[in-house]
Amino acid sequence: MTGALTASGGSWNASIVAEAVSWGDRHIEAVGLGAYIAHATVAGNAGRVALGVAVMSLFVTALNRALWRPLYRYSERRLRLD
């Protein structure tokens, strides 16, 4: 369960970062939280960057409490190797 949680968090972070990519003079972006934070950072709008990070933190906390904690408790109870 710990491995699944770690892999999920890492892949989500990678997808956030990959929403706005620049290579030379070419720029490709998707619509999402990562692109929102990237735009705010380039524009120098600290308030929007803070808002994006706050939304991301709330989402991660809600997902952790709603999905990962119950799965972790279930796996501790039912999938023990005693």
C-alpha atoms as one frame of an Amber mdcrd trajectory, in Angstrom:
protein
   0.000   0.000   0.000   2.848   2.357   0.825   4.369   1.731  -2.600   1.062
   2.423  -4.334   0.643   5.663  -2.415   4.185   6.775  -3.224   3.854   5.884
  -6.910   0.523   7.668  -7.151   1.926  10.845  -5.613   4.992  10.797  -7.830
   3.000  10.269 -11.006   0.560  13.021 -10.063   3.446  15.430  -9.469   4.932
  14.511 -12.847   1.616  15.116 -14.602   1.259  18.541 -12.944   4.754  19.531
 -14.093   4.195  18.142 -17.604   1.174  20.377 -18.259   3.423  23.205 -19.437
   6.522  22.258 -21.447   8.923  24.477 -23.370  11.615  23.317 -25.755  13.548
  26.112 -27.432  10.988  28.467 -28.942   8.217  25.869 -28.882   5.711  25.850
 -26.022   3.071  23.159 -25.449   0.573  23.173 -22.626  -2.517  21.416 -21.371
  -5.349  22.928 -19.393  -5.034  22.180 -15.703  -3.595  23.120 -12.357   0.026
  22.777 -13.465  -0.492  25.146 -16.407  -2.312  27.587 -14.110   0.621  27.635
 -11.673   3.135  27.934 -14.546   1.268  30.926 -16.048   1.041  32.626 -12.671
   4.746  32.049 -12.060   5.778  33.494 -15.437   3.491  36.497 -14.881   5.005
  37.047 -11.435   1.602  36.852  -9.779   2.447  35.475  -6.336  -1.185  35.498
  -5.218  -2.248  33.189  -8.055   0.738  30.913  -7.436  -0.254  30.667  -3.769
  -3.867  29.970  -4.775  -2.758  27.180  -7.127  -0.548  25.607  -4.477  -3.350
  25.894  -1.899  -5.836  24.173  -4.241  -3.298  21.447  -4.948  -2.686  20.961
  -1.205  -6.404  20.734  -0.465  -6.887  18.209  -3.255  -4.018  16.036  -2.017
  -5.280  16.190   1.579  -8.844  15.305   0.541  -7.658  12.410  -1.635  -5.451
  11.135   1.172  -8.290  11.170   3.706 -10.979   9.840   1.355  -8.998   7.138
  -0.464  -5.540   6.330   0.839  -6.201   6.271   4.593  -9.138   3.853   4.305
  -7.164   1.630   1.920  -4.197   1.664   4.252  -6.362   0.740   7.254  -8.021
  -2.024   5.234  -4.681  -3.446   4.181  -3.398  -3.355   7.772  -6.481  -5.255
   8.984  -7.058  -7.764   6.207  -3.765  -8.307   4.400  -1.440  -9.030   7.298
   1.263 -11.666   7.010   1.304 -12.901  10.611
